[in-house]
């Protein structure tokens, strides 16, 4: 599944709405040995949100490194082909640029997009299967070994 930064930020921050449900879903995906796909901008979006919260730079570096080296998050480059696909999605959905990149990656990989972003949930569904983590768990129950 492709996940949006909104999902990971709710996982990281216990004060966020939907933190518990998101954490439970991410842990189940990890325990099931599954992985997530993200565009490279995911790292910048996480870093920006964490930095704006006042997190010291050394901790910020650790958060980004942990994501990049986690083994269950596969980072895909944002190349010119993905941008072309994103622009086509923008034309049909009027999504913001970064939101369209996530949708384009999901479309390219033939995977659902999991997000808490209202724009994804309301607009991207015309081009890709999009759902919240709660809906993903309902639709794709995970078996752990």
Phi and psi in degrees as GROMACS dihedral restraints (atoms count N, CA, C in turn):
[ dihedral_restraints ]
;  ai    aj    ak    al  type     phi  dphi    fc
    3     4     5     6     1   -91.0    20    10
    4     5     6     7     1   131.6    20    10
    6     7     8     9     1  -115.3    20    10
    7     8     9    10     1   143.7    20    10
    9    10    11    12     1   -85.3    20    10
   10    11    12    13     1   156.9    20    10
   12    13    14    15     1   -57.3    20    10
   13    14    15    16     1   -29.7    20    10
   15    16    17    18     1   -58.6    20    10
   16    17    18    19     1   -32.2    20    10
   18    19    20    21     1   -70.1    20    10
   19    20    21    22     1   -49.2    20    10
   21    22    23    24     1   -66.3    20    10
   22    23    24    25     1   -35.8    20    10
   24    25    26    27     1   -66.0    20    10
   25    26    27    28     1   -36.1    20    10
   27    28    29    30     1   -69.6    20    10
   28    29    30    31     1   -31.7    20    10
   30    31    32    33     1   -66.4    20    10
   31    32    33    34     1   -42.7    20    10
   33    34    35    36     1   -71.6    20    10
   34    35    36    37     1   -34.2    20    10
   36    37    38    39     1  -109.1    20    10
   37    38    39    40     1   108.6    20    10
   39    40    41    42     1   -65.9    20    10
   40    41    42    43     1   -15.0    20    10
   42    43    44    45     1   -86.1    20    10
   43    44    45    46     1    -6.6    20    10
   45    46    47    48     1   -78.1    20    10
   46    47    48    49     1   146.9    20    10
   48    49    50    51     1   -60.4    20    10
   49    50    51    52     1   140.5    20    10
   51    52    53    54     1    71.5    20    10
   52    53    54    55     1    14.5    20    10
   54    55    56    57     1   -58.9    20    10
   55    56    57    58     1   -49.1    20    10
   57    58    59    60     1   -62.1    20    10
   58    59    60    61     1   -46.8    20    10
   60    61    62    63     1   -64.5    20    10
   61    62    63    64     1   -40.7    20    10
   63    64    65    66     1   -67.0    20    10
   64    65    66    67     1   -44.4    20    10
   66    67    68    69     1   -61.4    20    10
   67    68    69    70     1   -43.3    20    10
   69    70    71    72     1   -61.3    20    10
   70    71    72    73     1   -42.5    20    10
   72    73    74    75     1   -66.2    20    10
   73    74    75    76     1   -46.9    20    10
   75    76    77    78     1   -61.1    20    10
   76    77    78    79     1   -42.1    20    10
   78    79    80    81     1   -63.9    20    10
   79    80    81    82     1   -40.0    20    10
   81    82    83    84     1   -65.3    20    10
   82    83    84    85     1   -40.1    20    10
   84    85    86    87     1   -62.5    20    10
   85    86    87    88     1   -45.6    20    10
   87    88    89    90     1   -63.0    20    10
   88    89    90    91     1   -44.6    20    10
   90    91    92    93     1   -66.2    20    10
   91    92    93    94     1   -27.8    20    10
   93    94    95    96     1   -80.7    20    10
   94    95    96    97     1    -2.4    20    10
   96    97    98    99     1    77.8    20    10
   97    98    99   100     1    18.5    20    10
   99   100   101   102     1   -90.4    20    10
  100   101   102   103     1   168.1    20    10
  102   103   104   105     1  -131.4    20    10
  103   104   105   106     1   167.6    20    10
  105   106   107   108     1  -112.1    20    10
  106   107   108   109     1   149.2    20    10
  108   109   110   111     1  -108.4    20    10
  109   110   111   112     1   138.7    20    10
  111   112   113   114     1  -142.7    20    10
  112   113   114   115     1   148.4    20    10
  114   115   116   117     1   -76.0    20    10
  115   116   117   118     1   156.9    20    10
  117   118   119   120     1   -57.0    20    10
  118   119   120   121     1   -26.8    20    10
  120   121   122   123     1   -64.9    20    10
  121   122   123   124     1   -18.1    20    10
  123   124   125   126     1   -52.6    20    10
  124   125   126   127     1   -45.3    20    10
  126   127   128   129     1   -62.4    20    10
  127   128   129   130     1   -41.3    20    10
  129   130   131   132     1   -67.7    20    10
  130   131   132   133     1   -38.5    20    10
  132   133   134   135     1   -65.8    20    10
  133   134   135   136     1   -41.6    20    10
  135   136   137   138     1   -65.1    20    10
  136   137   138   139     1   -46.8    20    10
  138   139   140   141     1   -58.7    20    10
  139   140   141   142     1   -43.8    20    10
  141   142   143   144     1   -62.4    20    10
  142   143   144   145     1   -44.4    20    10
  144   145   146   147     1   -67.3    20    10
  145   146   147   148     1   -41.5    20    10
  147   148   149   150     1   -66.6    20    10
  148   149   150   151     1   -41.5    20    10
  150   151   152   153     1   -63.5    20    10
  151   152   153   154     1   -41.4    20    10
  153   154   155   156     1   -65.4    20    10
  154   155   156   157     1   -19.9    20    10
  156   157   158   159     1   -80.5    20    10
  157   158   159   160     1    -2.8    20    10
  159   160   161   162     1    93.1    20    10
  160   161   162   163     1    10.1    20    10
  162   163   164   165     1   -66.1    20    10
  163   164   165   166     1   133.2    20    10
  165   166   167   168     1   -60.3    20    10
  166   167   168   169     1   150.9    20    10
  168   169   170   171     1   -57.6    20    10
  169   170   171   172     1   -38.4    20    10
  171   172   173   174     1   -66.4    20    10
  172   173   174   175     1   -35.7    20    10
  174   175   176   177     1   -71.0    20    10
  175   176   177   178     1   -40.0    20    10
  177   178   179   180     1   -57.8    20    10
  178   179   180   181     1   -45.6    20    10
  180   181   182   183     1   -59.0    20    10
  181   182   183   184     1   -40.7    20    10
  183   184   185   186     1   -64.7    20    10
  184   185   186   187     1   -42.0    20    10
  186   187   188   189     1   -60.3    20    10
  187   188   189   190     1   -48.1    20    10
  189   190   191   192     1   -65.6    20    10
  190   191   192   193     1   -43.2    20    10
  192   193   194   195     1   -63.7    20    10
  193   194   195   196     1   -39.5    20    10
  195   196   197   198     1   -62.3    20    10
  196   197   198   199     1   -41.8    20    10
  198   199   200   201     1   -64.7    20    10
  199   200   201   202     1   -49.5    20    10
  201   202   203   204     1   -62.6    20    10
  202   203   204   205     1   -30.0    20    10
  204   205   206   207     1  -106.9    20    10
  205   206   207   208     1    11.2    20    10
  207   208   209   210     1   -63.9    20    10
  208   209   210   211     1   -30.5    20    10
  210   211   212   213     1    87.7    20    10
  211   212   213   214     1   -18.6    20    10
  213   214   215   216     1  -117.5    20    10
  214   215   216   217     1    11.7    20    10
  216   217   218   219     1  -122.8    20    10
  217   218   219   220     1   115.5    20    10
  219   220   221   222     1   -98.4    20    10
  220   221   222   223     1   119.2    20    10
  222   223   224   225     1   -94.2    20    10
  223   224   225   226     1   124.5    20    10
  225   226   227   228     1  -104.4    20    10
  226   227   228   229     1   139.1    20    10
  228   229   230   231     1   -67.8    20    10
  229   230   231   232     1   149.7    20    10
  231   232   233   234     1   -96.3    20    10
  232   233   234   235     1    90.7    20    10
  234   235   236   237     1   -96.3    20    10
  235   236   237   238     1   177.5    20    10
  237   238   239   240     1   -63.0    20    10
  238   239   240   241     1   -33.2    20    10
  240   241   242   243     1   -64.9    20    10
  241   242   243   244     1   -41.5    20    10
  243   244   245   246     1   -67.0    20    10
  244   245   246   247     1   -34.7    20    10
  246   247   248   249     1   -65.5    20    10
  247   248   249   250     1   -42.6    20    10
  249   250   251   252     1   -59.2    20    10
  250   251   252   253     1   -45.0    20    10
  252   253   254   255     1   -62.7    20    10
  253   254   255   256     1   -38.9    20    10
  255   256   257   258     1   -64.0    20    10
  256   257   258   259     1   -41.4    20    10
  258   259   260   261     1   -63.0    20    10
  259   260   261   262     1   -40.6    20    10
  261   262   263   264     1   -61.6    20    10
  262   263   264   265     1   -40.1    20    10
  264   265   266   267     1   -67.2    20    10
  265   266   267   268     1   -40.4    20    10
  267   268   269   270     1   -58.8    20    10
  268   269   270   271     1   -42.2    20    10
  270   271   272   273     1   -60.6    20    10
  271   272   273   274     1   -38.0    20    10
  273   274   275   276     1   -91.7    20    10
  274   275   276   277     1   -19.2    20    10
  276   277   278   279     1  -119.1    20    10
  277   278   279   280     1   -19.4    20    10
  279   280   281   282     1    64.1    20    10
  280   281   282   283     1    29.0    20    10
  282   283   284   285     1   -69.6    20    10
  283   284   285   286     1   158.1    20    10
  285   286   287   288     1   -69.8    20    10
  286   287   288   289     1   159.4    20    10
  288   289   290   291     1   -54.5    20    10
  289   290   291   292     1   -52.6    20    10
  291   292   293   294     1   -64.3    20    10
  292   293   294   295     1   -38.4    20    10
  294   295   296   297     1   -63.0    20    10
  295   296   297   298     1   -38.5    20    10
  297   298   299   300     1   -67.3    20    10
  298   299   300   301     1   -31.6    20    10
  300   301   302   303     1   -63.3    20    10
  301   302   303   304     1   -42.6    20    10
  303   304   305   306     1   -62.5    20    10
  304   305   306   307     1   -44.4    20    10
  306   307   308   309     1   -63.8    20    10
  307   308   309   310     1   -40.6    20    10
  309   310   311   312     1   -64.5    20    10
  310   311   312   313     1   -39.3    20    10
  312   313   314   315     1   -65.4    20    10
  313   314   315   316     1   -43.2    20    10
  315   316   317   318     1   -60.9    20    10
  316   317   318   319     1   -43.1    20    10
  318   319   320   321     1   -63.0    20    10
  319   320   321   322     1   -44.9    20    10
  321   322   323   324     1   -62.0    20    10
  322   323   324   325     1   -40.8    20    10
  324   325   326   327     1   -88.1    20    10
  325   326   327   328     1    -3.4    20    10
  327   328   329   330     1    57.9    20    10
  328   329   330   331     1    44.8    20    10
  330   331   332   333     1  -123.6    20    10
  331   332   333   334     1   155.4    20    10
  333   334   335   336     1   -72.2    20    10
  334   335   336   337     1   155.8    20    10
  336   337   338   339     1  -102.8    20    10
  337   338   339   340     1   124.7    20    10
  339   340   341   342     1  -108.3    20    10
  340   341   342   343     1   125.1    20    10
  342   343   344   345     1  -156.3    20    10
  343   344   345   346     1   155.1    20    10
  345   346   347   348     1  -104.7    20    10
  346   347   348   349     1    -2.0    20    10
  348   349   350   351     1   -68.9    20    10
  349   350   351   352     1   123.6    20    10
  351   352   353   354     1   -61.1    20    10
  352   353   354   355     1   -35.1    20    10
  354   355   356   357     1   -65.2    20    10
  355   356   357   358     1   -43.4    20    10
  357   358   359   360     1   -60.1    20    10
  358   359   360   361     1   -49.3    20    10
  360   361   362   363     1   -64.5    20    10
  361   362   363   364     1   -33.2    20    10
  363   364   365   366     1   -93.7    20    10
  364   365   366   367     1   -30.3    20    10
  366   367   368   369     1  -109.2    20    10
  367   368   369   370     1   -34.9    20    10
  369   370   371   372     1   -74.8    20    10
  370   371   372   373     1   -16.2    20    10
  372   373   374   375     1   -64.1    20    10
  373   374   375   376     1   -15.3    20    10
  375   376   377   378     1   -77.2    20    10
  376   377   378   379     1   -14.2    20    10
  378   379   380   381     1  -122.6    20    10
  379   380   381   382     1   -18.0    20    10
  381   382   383   384     1  -151.8    20    10
  382   383   384   385     1   154.3    20    10
  384   385   386   387     1   -72.6    20    10
  385   386   387   388     1   115.6    20    10
  387   388   389   390     1  -126.3    20    10
  388   389   390   391     1   142.2    20    10
  390   391   392   393     1  -159.6    20    10
  391   392   393   394     1   164.4    20    10
  393   394   395   396     1   -82.2    20    10
  394   395   396   397     1   167.5    20    10
  396   397   398   399     1   -59.0    20    10
  397   398   399   400     1   -36.5    20    10
  399   400   401   402     1   -63.2    20    10
  400   401   402   403     1   -45.7    20    10
  402   403   404   405     1   -65.3    20    10
  403   404   405   406     1   -37.1    20    10
  405   406   407   408     1   -62.7    20    10
  406   407   408   409     1   -41.8    20    10
  408   409   410   411     1   -66.4    20    10
  409   410   411   412     1   -37.0    20    10
  411   412   413   414     1   -67.4    20    10
  412   413   414   415     1   -42.0    20    10
  414   415   416   417     1   -81.0    20    10
  415   416   417   418     1   -30.7    20    10
  417   418   419   420     1  -129.0    20    10
  418   419   420   421     1    72.2    20    10
  420   421   422   423     1   -58.3    20    10
  421   422   423   424     1   137.8    20    10
  423   424   425   426     1  -101.9    20    10
  424   425   426   427     1   133.1    20    10
  426   427   428   429     1   -98.6    20    10
  427   428   429   430     1   131.1    20    10
  429   430   431   432     1  -102.3    20    10
  430   431   432   433     1   150.2    20    10
